[in-house]
Amino acid sequence: MSIIDDVERSSATALSAIGYCNPFLPERVELEQQALGIDLHSGSAVVHWRPIDPAQAESPHLPSLRDRAAELAVTIRRRIVAGNRATEHDLRIYEDVVLYALYARYMPRFDAGLIADPGRRPGDDVARIWREFRAEFEQYLHLPERRLPSNYDPAHAFAVLFQLHRAFTSIFEWLIGRSMPIAQLRAAVWQSIFSHDMRRYARTLYRSLGDIPTLVLGPSGTGKELVALAIGHARFIPFEARTESFTVESLTDFHPVNLSALSPTLIESELFGHRKGAFTGAMVDRVGWLETCGAAGTVFLDEIGELDVSLQVKLLRVLQSRIFQRVGEIGQREFRGKIVAATNRDLAVEIREGRFREDLYYRLCADIVQTPTLRDQLADSPDDLPHLVQFLAQRIITDDPTEAAILADEVVDWITKHLDKDYAWPGNIRELEQCVRNVMIRGSYRPSPAAVAGVPTTVRQKLSADMLVGHLTMDELMQHYASLAFALDGSYVAAANRLRINWRTVRDKVQPDLVARYQADKSL
């Protein structure tokens, strides 16, 4: 008899794959369905179980998956010990099922505060969890009767599983929303952390993937720094069995530098550090962020498109050789962390105009993440607006969830009554946050003059904009124009006289929802 029978194989194979799949792609939902033998589809293949509460971001089916994996691990181990026939493929499935069972059993036991506050040092809880984890790990995966294919080291497995848990939580903490564009962004960030091949990452890439920089592109206000935070808070941290501890004192080693806010001299000092007397005002030695950043740390270079060309050469050297020098110093130092860079500029244009080095771009472009606009998110999932507003209200009123919820309702109500449902939010999430603050303080929000001038904010402005760029079909144009005329005149006959067409044609083209929107348009 095989160690995995025909009844168990489908479930075991799915559990094996779950541990190595991208949890933010639709395949995760399909694998959970296969593992549990139930239909989990609820009208969406987007993974967004808890968009507001990242501390409980794991799948709601985790308890059932954990129990199923534990049951299979016990059953298959018993057959292995009994000497049942086992192919290498089946043994690998068994390993994967055991690892998933251990992940589901031990990772949620980490102090929720440790994940929510990565600056805290892992303490005695980690040592206790590690001892229990190692005992079960060795019971199931270090079998004297059979050498398993991967022969995992328990400390390394513990470190990788902990990274998986932190990455999942971090991505949910920073990247809020339930739309497909946000789901795709989460999936892209997951690949930036682990690559598309989780098995290869666990075998070898965990050592070197941080050497590859990540370039985050997107308009202003779309959360590029949040992407950097999600990546930076999920770096691999080795675990030492001898000391029963992780090799860093803090789970967070993140250093943001806004390159557009500093002069070239200050940027160079911030990044590389300087020696006393290297330039006017350098009164003492300074350690730069490249030196402060540890092997598990991240330096975030915001607005890289505005970096002075002379400093681009120095940054290129860091990316090529991982070596740098303090300003005014001859000796070389090593950069051990990861670079995440971001810009809202079109780098192709910047390269063509000679403002951005092409060789630097090719050092940055191995891993590109594109952030979606708020307009794209709401076009895909209009119901995301109240969730996003609630998230922002909770960030503003941190000590009273009830009051934050009341504020969120007030903001959504104001937006619904005063902004067109197709308002483009040109400032993206940053603008939405200012809208929440404005409504809280003044009871209203006034879009910036640039937004009003350049982006349609009323249904009439949107009609004009859509006509000018040819977005409307002839039938849609007729529906809008007939509805506008009816809203102005109040009857089919009067509207027909205005438009100089038959009143029956007006009746056929008028759309009640458009009439209501035109009647509510304060500019009429």
Order of alpha helices (4+ residues) and beta strands (2+ residues): alpha-alpha-alpha-alpha-alpha-alpha-alpha-alpha-alpha-beta-alpha-beta-beta-beta-alpha-alpha-beta-alpha-beta-beta-beta-alpha-alpha-beta-alpha-alpha-alpha-alpha-alpha-alpha-alpha-alpha-alpha-alpha
